[in-house]
């Protein structure tokens, strides 16, 4: 069964850090670029970052730059999202998704052009991050 499974969410205090994982099951993660997204209560889903299939290219939504770092370890079939200096406004369900394979390369419209935030093939179930004291 082809699926992505997020983990690492939980309760964290303001100013804290958290690392989320996105593990691939049933396929090789290096076939796809990966995007991270989040959806806060009552808000639309927003993109955070994308990383190419090799990990050599990344793209961050402007508002997410500086506090969030996307990475991947294809040998472990896992992608990551490192989050720091968290605030209550970061409370949301965080999702990873597989970017369309044809947009997963290091160059071109996928990662560098930002199409990775729009053309997703399948999603994980999400992991809840709550930032509260």
N, C-alpha and C positions, 0 to 999 in steps of 0.2 A: 504494500500500500504506500503510495507516494504522499508524504505529508511533511509539514514543517511543524516543529513543536518548540514553542517559546517557554523559557523558564527564567527564574531569577527575580521575578517581581516580589513585591511585599511592601511592608510598612517601613518607611525611612524618615528620619527627622530632617527638617529643613537644614540645608547646608551640607547634607550628606551625599554619599555616592552610592551607585548601584551599577552592577553589570548584568545585562540581560543576555541570554543565549538563545540562539535559534538553531536547533538541531534538525538536520535532514534525515529522513527515514525513507528507505525504499528507492533512493536514487542518489546519484553523485552530485553533491552541492556545487561542484565546480562547473557544472553545465549552465548554471544560472548566475546572473547578478542577483543581489539581494537588496531589498529596500526595507527600511524600518519606518513605521508609521505609528501614530497614536490617535486615540479618540477620547477626549475628556467628556464627562457627563454633560449632556445638552449641547455639545458642540460637534461640528463636522470633523471627520477624520482628516488629519494633516500629515504630510510627509516630513520625515526627519532627515534621513540620509540614505544614499545608495552606495553600493560598492560593486565594482565589476567582478566578473567571474574569477579573474586572477587575483584580485585584491589590489591591483596597481592603480586603479582610478577610483576616486570617490567624488561625491557631490553632496553638499549639505544645503538644506533650506536655510536661507539667510539667518532667520531668527534662531536657528539651532546651532550655528557655528560657535565654537569656543567651549561649550559645556558638554557637547555630545561627541563621541568618537566611535565611528563604525570600523569594524575590522572583521577578518575571517581567518579561519584555519582550515583549509580544504583537507588537510590530512586527518582532521578530526570531524570533517563534514559538518562544521558548525560556524555560524556567524555570530558576531557579538555587537552589543551597543553599550559602551561605557558612558555613564551619565554622572555628572558631578555638579556640585553647588545647586542641588535640587531645591525647588521652592514648591509651595502648595499648588501653584499653577501647573506644575508638571504632573499632577495627579491625573492618571488616565489609564486606559487599557492600551498596552503596547503590542503591536503586531509586526511580524516580519512577513515578507512576501517574496516570491520568486518572480524576478523580472523576465519578461518575454525573452527567450533565448537569443533571438536575432538582435536584441538590444543589450546584450550582456557583455560585449567586448569592452576593451579599455578605451577605445576611441569612438567617435561618432555621436549620433544623437541620443544614444541610450543614457550613458552616465554623464558625459560631458554636456549633452544637450538637455538633460533633465527629463527625457522621456521615461526614464526608469520610474518616475513617480506616478506614471499614468498607465503604463502597459504591464500589468501584472497577470501572471498565469494562475497562481494559487496562493492561498494564505494560510498562516497558522491560526490557532484558535485564540491567541492573545494571552497576555499575562498582565495582571493588575499591579500598578505601582501607585501607592498612596504615600504622599508626602505630608506628614502631620506631626506635630509635637504632642 
